[in-house]
């Protein structure tokens, strides 16, 4: 099953089950266990990027476009494996 197929199947779940699945997946990512543990380096990077955006020196893309591209790349990667 490809990432896209899995995502589409997950979206068919009732809201309560999607919520439980999302919570389970997020909790499986050790790096997000405690948001308070964000390193000073990441805070500085976020602030730097925010400044560039505000100054018009860096662009942004719609989240849907980014997710579509990510899905396409993951599908390609899984098909070639």
BELRALIN-V213412 format. One record per residue. RES is the residue in one letter. PHI is phi in whole degrees, 0 to 359 (none if undefined). NEAR is the number of other ideal C-beta (glycine too) atoms within 10 Angstrom. Layout:
BEGIN
RES;PHI;NEAR  RES;PHI;NEAR
END
This chain:
BEGIN
X;none;9  X;279;14  X;303;15  X;298;14  X;298;10  X;298;11  X;299;13  X;296;12  X;294;10  X;298;13  X;292;8  X;279;8  X;292;12  X;300;8  X;307;7  X;297;8  X;289;11  X;297;13  X;298;11  X;296;12  X;295;12  X;299;11  X;298;10  X;296;9  X;294;10  X;296;10  X;292;10  X;284;9  X;268;8  X;308;7  X;294;8  X;253;11  X;299;11  X;222;8  X;298;7  X;291;5  X;266;9  X;293;12  X;289;8  X;303;7  X;296;8  X;290;10  X;300;10  X;298;10  X;294;11  X;298;11  X;295;10  X;298;11  X;293;13  X;299;11  X;298;11  X;297;12  X;298;12  X;297;9  X;275;8  X;75;7  X;269;9  X;216;12  X;262;7  X;228;8  X;238;8  X;299;8  X;304;8  X;300;8  X;295;9  X;295;11  X;295;11  X;300;12  X;295;11  X;298;11  X;301;15  X;299;12  X;294;11  X;294;15  X;299;14  X;299;11  X;295;11  X;290;12  X;288;8  X;274;6  X;277;5
END
